[in-house]
Amino acid sequence: MVEQIRYASGATDMLSQAQAQCSAEQRRIIDDLGVRMKKICGSEWEGAAEKAYLVAQKRCNTEIEAGAIAEQRSSVVTQQCGEDMIAADVRCSSLFV
């Protein structure tokens, strides 16, 4: 029985792209929420309501950025593992020539 190793490229790149799109969408939603809240609150938006929103917005953006950084690190490690696996396969293939 012959076993084959399949190499699928692009999955890491697709994940990174999806993460970036989700991060941008999350930021847009948070910004849109602020606009809607301002319309709803009217003159009461000034002060505590606005301050609370800005604190929450900053916290959300920090978490979004942390997720993007973690995903980027994961992508680098995954890419390196793939390259190491291909290199090992090439080295081992010479044993069967």
N, CA, C and O atoms as CSV, one atom per row, in Angstrom:
chain,resi,resn,atom,element,x,y,z
A,1,MET,N,N,0.836,-1.174,0.000
A,1,MET,CA,C,0.000,0.000,0.000
A,1,MET,C,C,0.884,1.241,0.000
A,1,MET,O,O,1.761,1.401,0.849
A,2,VAL,N,N,0.640,2.096,-0.950
A,2,VAL,CA,C,1.435,3.313,-1.091
A,2,VAL,C,C,0.673,4.474,-0.456
A,2,VAL,O,O,-0.483,4.739,-0.787
A,3,GLU,N,N,1.347,5.155,0.459
A,3,GLU,CA,C,0.731,6.330,1.074
A,3,GLU,C,C,1.232,7.571,0.354
A,3,GLU,O,O,2.391,7.651,-0.054
A,4,GLN,N,N,0.347,8.523,0.209
A,4,GLN,CA,C,0.729,9.776,-0.436
A,4,GLN,C,C,0.470,10.931,0.517
A,4,GLN,O,O,-0.510,10.947,1.260
A,5,ILE,N,N,1.359,11.873,0.472
A,5,ILE,CA,C,1.176,13.102,1.249
A,5,ILE,C,C,0.632,14.157,0.302
A,5,ILE,O,O,1.196,14.415,-0.761
A,6,ARG,N,N,-0.455,14.747,0.702
A,6,ARG,CA,C,-1.053,15.808,-0.123
A,6,ARG,C,C,-0.708,17.154,0.494
A,6,ARG,O,O,-0.856,17.355,1.700
A,7,TYR,N,N,-0.254,18.055,-0.330
A,7,TYR,CA,C,0.051,19.402,0.110
A,7,TYR,C,C,-1.022,20.332,-0.450
A,7,TYR,O,O,-1.202,20.426,-1.664
A,8,ALA,N,N,-1.718,21.005,0.428
A,8,ALA,CA,C,-2.743,21.961,0.000
A,8,ALA,C,C,-2.263,23.357,0.383
A,8,ALA,O,O,-2.127,23.686,1.562
A,9,SER,N,N,-2.018,24.147,-0.613
A,9,SER,CA,C,-1.556,25.504,-0.326
A,9,SER,C,C,-2.731,26.471,-0.426
A,9,SER,O,O,-3.746,26.180,-1.060
A,10,GLY,N,N,-2.576,27.589,0.194
A,10,GLY,CA,C,-3.595,28.630,0.094
A,10,GLY,C,C,-4.544,28.699,1.272
A,10,GLY,O,O,-5.170,29.738,1.485
A,11,ALA,N,N,-4.673,27.637,2.041
A,11,ALA,CA,C,-5.620,27.641,3.151
A,11,ALA,C,C,-5.251,28.704,4.183
A,11,ALA,O,O,-6.126,29.396,4.704
A,12,THR,N,N,-3.973,28.831,4.474
A,12,THR,CA,C,-3.528,29.836,5.438
A,12,THR,C,C,-3.806,31.238,4.922
A,12,THR,O,O,-4.254,32.107,5.670
A,13,ASP,N,N,-3.541,31.452,3.652
A,13,ASP,CA,C,-3.808,32.765,3.060
A,13,ASP,C,C,-5.305,33.086,3.081
A,13,ASP,O,O,-5.703,34.219,3.349
A,14,MET,N,N,-6.123,32.079,2.797
A,14,MET,CA,C,-7.573,32.299,2.800
A,14,MET,C,C,-8.061,32.621,4.209
A,14,MET,O,O,-8.938,33.468,4.385
A,15,LEU,N,N,-7.500,31.954,5.205
A,15,LEU,CA,C,-7.874,32.226,6.588
A,15,LEU,C,C,-7.475,33.649,6.980
A,15,LEU,O,O,-8.248,34.353,7.630
A,16,SER,N,N,-6.283,34.070,6.589
A,16,SER,CA,C,-5.823,35.426,6.886
A,16,SER,C,C,-6.725,36.466,6.231
A,16,SER,O,O,-7.072,37.477,6.843
A,17,GLN,N,N,-7.095,36.213,5.000
A,17,GLN,CA,C,-7.975,37.134,4.280
A,17,GLN,C,C,-9.352,37.208,4.944
A,17,GLN,O,O,-9.918,38.291,5.089
A,18,ALA,N,N,-9.881,36.068,5.341
A,18,ALA,CA,C,-11.182,36.044,6.013
A,18,ALA,C,C,-11.108,36.786,7.347
A,18,ALA,O,O,-12.040,37.506,7.705
A,19,GLN,N,N,-10.011,36.617,8.082
A,19,GLN,CA,C,-9.820,37.318,9.353
A,19,GLN,C,C,-9.804,38.823,9.130
A,19,GLN,O,O,-10.444,39.570,9.871
A,20,ALA,N,N,-9.083,39.268,8.120
A,20,ALA,CA,C,-9.011,40.701,7.830
A,20,ALA,C,C,-10.384,41.254,7.454
A,20,ALA,O,O,-10.758,42.348,7.875
A,21,GLN,N,N,-11.126,40.490,6.662
A,21,GLN,CA,C,-12.472,40.927,6.271
A,21,GLN,C,C,-13.402,40.989,7.478
A,21,GLN,O,O,-14.183,41.931,7.615
A,22,CYS,N,N,-13.322,39.999,8.343
A,22,CYS,CA,C,-14.160,39.988,9.551
A,22,CYS,C,C,-13.793,41.136,10.479
A,22,CYS,O,O,-14.673,41.777,11.053
A,23,SER,N,N,-12.510,41.397,10.627
A,23,SER,CA,C,-12.081,42.508,11.472
A,23,SER,C,C,-12.606,43.836,10.938
A,23,SER,O,O,-13.081,44.674,11.705
A,24,ALA,N,N,-12.521,44.024,9.641
A,24,ALA,CA,C,-13.023,45.262,9.031
A,24,ALA,C,C,-14.536,45.370,9.213
A,24,ALA,O,O,-15.057,46.450,9.492
A,25,GLU,N,N,-15.229,44.261,9.056
A,25,GLU,CA,C,-16.686,44.251,9.230
A,25,GLU,C,C,-17.061,44.546,10.680
A,25,GLU,O,O,-18.006,45.292,10.936
A,26,GLN,N,N,-16.335,43.971,11.620
A,26,GLN,CA,C,-16.612,44.234,13.029
A,26,GLN,C,C,-16.400,45.712,13.361
A,26,GLN,O,O,-17.196,46.309,14.086
A,27,ARG,N,N,-15.339,46.292,12.836
A,27,ARG,CA,C,-15.095,47.724,13.074
A,27,ARG,C,C,-16.210,48.567,12.467
A,27,ARG,O,O,-16.656,49.541,13.073
A,28,ARG,N,N,-16.660,48.197,11.276
A,28,ARG,CA,C,-17.729,48.941,10.622
A,28,ARG,C,C,-19.015,48.860,11.447
A,28,ARG,O,O,-19.719,49.857,11.608
A,29,ILE,N,N,-19.313,47.675,11.963
A,29,ILE,CA,C,-20.523,47.479,12.773
A,29,ILE,C,C,-20.455,48.318,14.047
A,29,ILE,O,O,-21.441,48.943,14.439
A,30,ILE,N,N,-19.291,48.328,14.689
A,30,ILE,CA,C,-19.130,49.115,15.915
A,30,ILE,C,C,-19.293,50.605,15.611
A,30,ILE,O,O,-19.941,51.327,16.369
A,31,ASP,N,N,-18.705,51.065,14.503
A,31,ASP,CA,C,-18.860,52.471,14.118
A,31,ASP,C,C,-20.320,52.794,13.811
A,31,ASP,O,O,-20.831,53.840,14.212
A,32,ASP,N,N,-20.983,51.891,13.099
A,32,ASP,CA,C,-22.397,52.083,12.767
A,32,ASP,C,C,-23.247,52.135,14.031
A,32,ASP,O,O,-24.191,52.921,14.117
A,33,LEU,N,N,-22.916,51.306,15.004
A,33,LEU,CA,C,-23.628,51.327,16.280
A,33,LEU,C,C,-23.523,52.704,16.926
A,33,LEU,O,O,-24.509,53.227,17.444
A,34,GLY,N,N,-22.330,53.287,16.895
A,34,GLY,CA,C,-22.144,54.633,17.455
A,34,GLY,C,C,-23.009,55.671,16.766
A,34,GLY,O,O,-23.601,56.527,17.422
A,35,VAL,N,N,-23.083,55.597,15.447
A,35,VAL,CA,C,-23.913,56.540,14.686
A,35,VAL,C,C,-25.382,56.375,15.068
A,35,VAL,O,O,-26.089,57.359,15.290
A,36,ARG,N,N,-25.831,55.132,15.142
A,36,ARG,CA,C,-27.236,54.876,15.500
A,36,ARG,C,C,-27.542,55.317,16.929
A,36,ARG,O,O,-28.594,55.897,17.195
A,37,MET,N,N,-26.619,55.040,17.844
A,37,MET,CA,C,-26.835,55.439,19.226
A,37,MET,C,C,-26.911,56.960,19.343
A,37,MET,O,O,-27.725,57.489,20.100
A,38,LYS,N,N,-26.082,57.642,18.609
A,38,LYS,CA,C,-26.082,59.112,18.644
A,38,LYS,C,C,-27.422,59.654,18.162
A,38,LYS,O,O,-27.955,60.609,18.727
A,39,LYS,N,N,-27.963,59.037,17.111
A,39,LYS,CA,C,-29.271,59.459,16.598
A,39,LYS,C,C,-30.371,59.200,17.622
A,39,LYS,O,O,-31.253,60.036,17.822
A,40,ILE,N,N,-30.314,58.040,18.266
A,40,ILE,CA,C,-31.339,57.673,19.247
A,40,ILE,C,C,-31.268,58.577,20.481
A,40,ILE,O,O,-32.290,59.056,20.974
A,41,CYS,N,N,-30.044,58.802,20.970
A,41,CYS,CA,C,-29.881,59.579,22.208
A,41,CYS,C,C,-30.032,61.082,21.998
A,41,CYS,O,O,-30.366,61.814,22.930
A,42,GLY,N,N,-29.787,61.534,20.783
A,42,GLY,CA,C,-29.907,62.967,20.508
A,42,GLY,C,C,-28.967,63.776,21.388
A,42,GLY,O,O,-27.773,63.488,21.471
A,43,SER,N,N,-29.521,64.790,22.042
A,43,SER,CA,C,-28.693,65.683,22.861
A,43,SER,C,C,-28.130,64.977,24.090
A,43,SER,O,O,-27.146,65.433,24.672
A,44,GLU,N,N,-28.746,63.875,24.484
A,44,GLU,CA,C,-28.250,63.133,25.645
A,44,GLU,C,C,-26.996,62.316,25.323
A,44,GLU,O,O,-26.374,61.737,26.214
A,45,TRP,N,N,-26.635,62.279,24.033
A,45,TRP,CA,C,-25.439,61.552,23.617
A,45,TRP,C,C,-24.183,62.175,24.216
A,45,TRP,O,O,-23.242,61.463,24.564
A,46,GLU,N,N,-24.165,63.475,24.334
A,46,GLU,CA,C,-23.013,64.178,24.885
A,46,GLU,C,C,-22.781,63.722,26.324
A,46,GLU,O,O,-23.741,63.561,27.078
A,47,GLY,N,N,-21.564,63.520,26.704
A,47,GLY,CA,C,-21.260,63.182,28.090
A,47,GLY,C,C,-21.090,61.696,28.331
A,47,GLY,O,O,-20.324,61.021,27.643
A,48,ALA,N,N,-21.822,61.196,29.323
A,48,ALA,CA,C,-21.621,59.821,29.808
A,48,ALA,C,C,-21.891,58.766,28.742
A,48,ALA,O,O,-21.137,57.800,28.625
A,49,ALA,N,N,-22.961,58.939,27.961
A,49,ALA,CA,C,-23.291,57.938,26.936
A,49,ALA,C,C,-22.188,57.857,25.883
A,49,ALA,O,O,-21.765,56.769,25.493
A,50,GLU,N,N,-21.738,59.003,25.436
A,50,GLU,CA,C,-20.675,59.032,24.428
A,50,GLU,C,C,-19.376,58.454,24.996
A,50,GLU,O,O,-18.683,57.692,24.322
A,51,LYS,N,N,-19.057,58.816,26.225
A,51,LYS,CA,C,-17.841,58.320,26.855
A,51,LYS,C,C,-17.882,56.798,27.003
A,51,LYS,O,O,-16.897,56.117,26.719
A,52,ALA,N,N,-19.020,56.268,27.448
A,52,ALA,CA,C,-19.159,54.817,27.604
A,52,ALA,C,C,-19.000,54.114,26.261
A,52,ALA,O,O,-18.354,53.070,26.176
A,53,TYR,N,N,-19.584,54.680,25.219
A,53,TYR,CA,C,-19.456,54.091,23.881
A,53,TYR,C,C,-17.996,54.090,23.430
A,53,TYR,O,O,-17.504,53.080,22.925
A,54,LEU,N,N,-17.309,55.205,23.607
A,54,LEU,CA,C,-15.918,55.309,23.160
A,54,LEU,C,C,-15.017,54.326,23.909
A,54,LEU,O,O,-14.096,53.763,23.318
A,55,VAL,N,N,-15.272,54.114,25.195
A,55,VAL,CA,C,-14.508,53.128,25.967
A,55,VAL,C,C,-14.773,51.725,25.409
A,55,VAL,O,O,-13.844,50.945,25.201
A,56,ALA,N,N,-16.043,51.419,25.170
A,56,ALA,CA,C,-16.396,50.099,24.625
A,56,ALA,C,C,-15.818,49.917,23.230
A,56,ALA,O,O,-15.334,48.836,22.896
A,57,GLN,N,N,-15.863,50.960,22.418
A,57,GLN,CA,C,-15.319,50.892,21.060
A,57,GLN,C,C,-13.814,50.616,21.105
A,57,GLN,O,O,-13.305,49.795,20.343
A,58,LYS,N,N,-13.118,51.301,21.992
A,58,LYS,CA,C,-11.670,51.093,22.109
A,58,LYS,C,C,-11.380,49.660,22.551
A,58,LYS,O,O,-10.466,49.024,22.026
A,59,ARG,N,N,-12.148,49.148,23.511
A,59,ARG,CA,C,-11.964,47.780,23.987
A,59,ARG,C,C,-12.201,46.775,22.859
A,59,ARG,O,O,-11.430,45.831,22.686
A,60,CYS,N,N,-13.264,46.984,22.101
A,60,CYS,CA,C,-13.565,46.081,20.976
A,60,CYS,C,C,-12.452,46.108,19.943
A,60,CYS,O,O,-12.019,45.059,19.466
A,61,ASN,N,N,-11.985,47.301,19.594
A,61,ASN,CA,C,-10.916,47.414,18.600
A,61,ASN,C,C,-9.630,46.747,19.084
A,61,ASN,O,O,-8.898,46.154,18.291
A,62,THR,N,N,-9.357,46.847,20.387
A,62,THR,CA,C,-8.179,46.190,20.959
A,62,THR,C,C,-8.295,44.675,20.823
A,62,THR,O,O,-7.329,44.004,20.460
A,63,GLU,N,N,-9.477,44.138,21.114
A,63,GLU,CA,C,-9.693,42.690,20.996
A,63,GLU,C,C,-9.627,42.231,19.538
A,63,GLU,O,O,-9.080,41.169,19.240
A,64,ILE,N,N,-10.182,43.026,18.645
A,64,ILE,CA,C,-10.131,42.692,17.218
A,64,ILE,C,C,-8.677,42.640,16.758
A,64,ILE,O,O,-8.277,41.721,16.043
A,65,GLU,N,N,-7.896,43.623,17.169
A,65,GLU,CA,C,-6.488,43.680,16.780
A,65,GLU,C,C,-5.712,42.506,17.374
A,65,GLU,O,O,-4.869,41.915,16.698
A,66,ALA,N,N,-5.991,42.165,18.632
A,66,ALA,CA,C,-5.317,41.026,19.263
A,66,ALA,C,C,-5.624,39.730,18.515
A,66,ALA,O,O,-4.741,38.892,18.331
A,67,GLY,N,N,-6.871,39.568,18.087
A,67,GLY,CA,C,-7.243,38.384,17.309
A,67,GLY,C,C,-6.512,38.332,15.985
A,67,GLY,O,O,-6.075,37.266,15.552
A,68,ALA,N,N,-6.378,39.481,15.339
A,68,ALA,CA,C,-5.683,39.534,14.053
A,68,ALA,C,C,-4.203,39.199,14.222
A,68,ALA,O,O,-3.620,38.510,13.384
A,69,ILE,N,N,-3.599,39.685,15.301
A,69,ILE,CA,C,-2.184,39.397,15.557
A,69,ILE,C,C,-1.987,37.903,15.830
A,69,ILE,O,O,-1.049,37.292,15.318
A,70,ALA,N,N,-2.867,37.327,16.631
A,70,ALA,CA,C,-2.771,35.889,16.926
A,70,ALA,C,C,-2.937,35.059,15.656
A,70,ALA,O,O,-2.225,34.074,15.462
A,71,GLU,N,N,-3.857,35.443,14.806
A,71,GLU,CA,C,-4.079,34.711,13.551
A,71,GLU,C,C,-2.867,34.854,12.645
A,71,GLU,O,O,-2.484,33.898,11.970
A,72,GLN,N,N,-2.263,36.026,12.622
A,72,GLN,CA,C,-1.077,36.235,11.791
A,72,GLN,C,C,0.072,35.349,12.275
A,72,GLN,O,O,0.778,34.749,11.464
A,73,ARG,N,N,0.259,35.268,13.587
A,73,ARG,CA,C,1.306,34.397,14.137
A,73,ARG,C,C,1.038,32.946,13.780
A,73,ARG,O,O,1.953,32.208,13.416
A,74,SER,N,N,-0.212,32.544,13.885
A,74,SER,CA,C,-0.597,31.182,13.545
A,74,SER,C,C,-0.310,30.899,12.072
A,74,SER,O,O,0.149,29.812,11.720
A,75,SER,N,N,-0.579,31.875,11.221
A,75,SER,CA,C,-0.321,31.704,9.787
A,75,SER,C,C,1.160,31.507,9.511
A,75,SER,O,O,1.538,30.671,8.690
A,76,VAL,N,N,1.995,32.274,10.195
A,76,VAL,CA,C,3.447,32.154,10.002
A,76,VAL,C,C,3.921,30.765,10.420
A,76,VAL,O,O,4.697,30.126,9.709
A,77,VAL,N,N,3.455,30.309,11.567
A,77,VAL,CA,C,3.850,28.982,12.059
A,77,VAL,C,C,3.341,27.892,11.120
A,77,VAL,O,O,4.071,26.950,10.810
A,78,THR,N,N,2.110,28.011,10.671
A,78,THR,CA,C,1.538,27.018,9.763
A,78,THR,C,C,2.312,26.970,8.452
A,78,THR,O,O,2.590,25.893,7.925
A,79,GLN,N,N,2.656,28.140,7.932
A,79,GLN,CA,C,3.424,28.207,6.692
A,79,GLN,C,C,4.791,27.547,6.877
A,79,GLN,O,O,5.247,26.800,6.012
A,80,GLN,N,N,5.440,27.826,8.006
A,80,GLN,CA,C,6.750,27.228,8.268
A,80,GLN,C,C,6.645,25.714,8.388
A,80,GLN,O,O,7.510,24.992,7.892
A,81,CYS,N,N,5.598,25.230,9.039
A,81,CYS,CA,C,5.391,23.769,9.155
A,81,CYS,C,C,5.235,23.142,7.776
A,81,CYS,O,O,5.793,22.079,7.506
A,82,GLY,N,N,4.479,23.797,6.909
A,82,GLY,CA,C,4.300,23.279,5.558
A,82,GLY,C,C,5.607,23.220,4.796
A,82,GLY,O,O,5.899,22.237,4.115
A,83,GLU,N,N,6.399,24.288,4.915
A,83,GLU,CA,C,7.695,24.314,4.235
A,83,GLU,C,C,8.625,23.243,4.797
A,83,GLU,O,O,9.346,22.591,4.043
A,84,ASP,N,N,8.612,23.056,6.123
A,84,ASP,CA,C,9.444,22.017,6.742
A,84,ASP,C,C,9.009,20.622,6.294
A,84,ASP,O,O,9.847,19.746,6.078
A,85,MET,N,N,7.704,20.420,6.158
A,85,MET,CA,C,7.190,19.119,5.738
A,85,MET,C,C,7.622,18.816,4.299
A,85,MET,O,O,8.009,17.688,3.992
A,86,ILE,N,N,7.559,19.802,3.433
A,86,ILE,CA,C,7.981,19.606,2.036
A,86,ILE,C,C,9.485,19.315,1.983
A,86,ILE,O,O,9.927,18.435,1.244
A,87,ALA,N,N,10.264,20.061,2.772
A,87,ALA,CA,C,11.716,19.836,2.791
A,87,ALA,C,C,12.046,18.429,3.295
A,87,ALA,O,O,12.928,17.764,2.751
A,88,ALA,N,N,11.339,17.978,4.329
A,88,ALA,CA,C,11.564,16.623,4.843
A,88,ALA,C,C,11.188,15.580,3.801
A,88,ALA,O,O,11.873,14.568,3.656
A,89,ASP,N,N,10.105,15.823,3.077
A,89,ASP,CA,C,9.668,14.900,2.038
A,89,ASP,C,C,10.709,14.816,0.931
A,89,ASP,O,O,10.986,13.732,0.418
A,90,VAL,N,N,11.281,15.942,0.565
A,90,VAL,CA,C,12.309,15.963,-0.485
A,90,VAL,C,C,13.556,15.209,-0.013
A,90,VAL,O,O,14.144,14.427,-0.760
A,91,ARG,N,N,13.946,15.460,1.237
A,91,ARG,CA,C,15.124,14.746,1.771
A,91,ARG,C,C,14.881,13.241,1.808
A,91,ARG,O,O,15.757,12.460,1.436
A,92,CYS,N,N,13.715,12.840,2.248
A,92,CYS,CA,C,13.396,11.401,2.359
A,92,CYS,C,C,13.244,10.743,0.990
A,92,CYS,O,O,13.546,9.560,0.833
A,93,SER,N,N,12.785,11.490,0.014
A,93,SER,CA,C,12.584,10.889,-1.314
A,93,SER,C,C,13.899,10.414,-1.917
A,93,SER,O,O,13.920,9.476,-2.713
A,94,SER,N,N,14.992,11.062,-1.537
A,94,SER,CA,C,16.294,10.644,-2.082
A,94,SER,C,C,16.715,9.289,-1.537
A,94,SER,O,O,17.587,8.638,-2.113
A,95,LEU,N,N,16.118,8.855,-0.448
A,95,LEU,CA,C,16.461,7.558,0.128
A,95,LEU,C,C,15.913,6.393,-0.732
A,95,LEU,O,O,16.386,5.261,-0.629
A,96,PHE,N,N,14.934,6.687,-1.561
A,96,PHE,CA,C,14.279,5.637,-2.337
A,96,PHE,C,C,14.644,5.686,-3.812
A,96,PHE,O,O,13.965,5.071,-4.635
A,97,VAL,N,N,15.694,6.399,-4.159
A,97,VAL,CA,C,16.092,6.515,-5.563
A,97,VAL,C,C,17.018,5.411,-5.939
A,97,VAL,O,O,17.461,5.341,-7.085
